[in-house]
Amino acid sequence: MVTNTPETILLASEIAERNLLSFWDALIIAAARQGGAKTILTEDLNHGQLIEDIRIENPFLIH
């Protein structure tokens, strides 16, 4: 589990600016990064995209 700290918030702001993401999407990326995740399952970001070394996968796409 990752707790949002002031450092997480700052990291999210930096990620948002670097990757042209909303703050809230960047906060998910920041928390995932701090938690050591390599993949995020979401339908809200672009499938296959790599953001901050984290792969985005849409679990609802049919392969």
Kinemage of the C-alpha trace (Angstrom):
@kinemage 1
@onewidth
@group {chain A} dominant
@subgroup {mainchain}
@vectorlist {calphas} color= white
{ca met a 1} P 0.000 0.000 0.000
{ca val a 2} L 1.208 3.496 -0.827
{ca thr a 3} L 0.277 6.500 1.271
{ca asn a 4} L 0.176 9.856 -0.462
{ca thr a 5} L 2.780 12.033 1.182
{ca pro a 6} L 3.906 15.542 0.290
{ca glu a 7} L 6.673 13.881 -1.753
{ca thr a 8} L 4.083 11.863 -3.698
{ca ile a 9} L 2.126 15.026 -4.436
{ca leu a 10} L 5.246 16.815 -5.650
{ca leu a 11} L 6.227 13.822 -7.783
{ca ala a 12} L 2.724 13.749 -9.285
{ca ser a 13} L 3.012 17.429 -10.202
{ca glu a 14} L 6.329 16.779 -11.932
{ca ile a 15} L 4.964 13.726 -13.765
{ca ala a 16} L 1.900 15.693 -14.882
{ca glu a 17} L 4.063 18.453 -16.300
{ca arg a 18} L 6.545 16.108 -18.009
{ca asn a 19} L 3.906 13.875 -19.563
{ca leu a 20} L 1.065 16.355 -20.132
{ca leu a 21} L -1.273 14.420 -17.842
{ca ser a 22} L -3.948 15.579 -15.458
{ca phe a 23} L -2.765 15.826 -11.882
{ca trp a 24} L -5.037 12.940 -10.847
{ca asp a 25} L -3.715 10.583 -13.538
{ca ala a 26} L -0.182 11.608 -12.603
{ca leu a 27} L -0.932 10.891 -8.939
{ca ile a 28} L -1.831 7.320 -9.881
{ca ile a 29} L 1.454 7.021 -11.783
{ca ala a 30} L 3.408 8.542 -8.879
{ca ala a 31} L 1.859 6.170 -6.343
{ca ala a 32} L 2.462 3.196 -8.633
{ca arg a 33} L 6.076 4.235 -9.103
{ca gln a 34} L 6.633 4.644 -5.379
{ca gly a 35} L 5.006 1.269 -4.792
{ca gly a 36} L 7.264 -0.434 -7.318
{ca ala a 37} L 4.559 -1.264 -9.862
{ca lys a 38} L 5.591 -2.047 -13.420
{ca thr a 39} L 2.074 -2.071 -14.912
{ca ile a 40} L -1.162 -0.170 -14.328
{ca leu a 41} L -4.476 -1.606 -15.483
{ca thr a 42} L -6.778 1.237 -16.503
{ca glu a 43} L -9.120 2.275 -19.261
{ca asp a 44} L -8.415 5.960 -18.612
{ca leu a 45} L -4.925 6.157 -20.142
{ca asn a 46} L -3.605 4.990 -23.513
{ca his a 47} L -3.128 1.238 -23.798
{ca gly a 48} L 0.501 0.316 -24.403
{ca gln a 49} L 1.831 3.680 -23.314
{ca leu a 50} L 4.927 3.751 -21.137
{ca ile a 51} L 4.859 6.536 -18.549
{ca glu a 52} L 7.762 6.895 -16.118
{ca asp a 53} L 8.765 3.279 -16.902
{ca ile a 54} L 5.276 2.008 -16.031
{ca arg a 55} L 3.331 0.185 -18.739
{ca ile a 56} L -0.320 1.158 -19.184
{ca glu a 57} L -2.682 -1.687 -20.066
{ca asn a 58} L -6.403 -1.556 -20.701
{ca pro a 59} L -7.856 -4.768 -19.256
{ca phe a 60} L -11.009 -4.404 -21.369
{ca leu a 61} L -9.317 -4.562 -24.764
{ca ile a 62} L -9.743 -7.813 -26.631
{ca his a 63} L -6.392 -9.115 -27.838
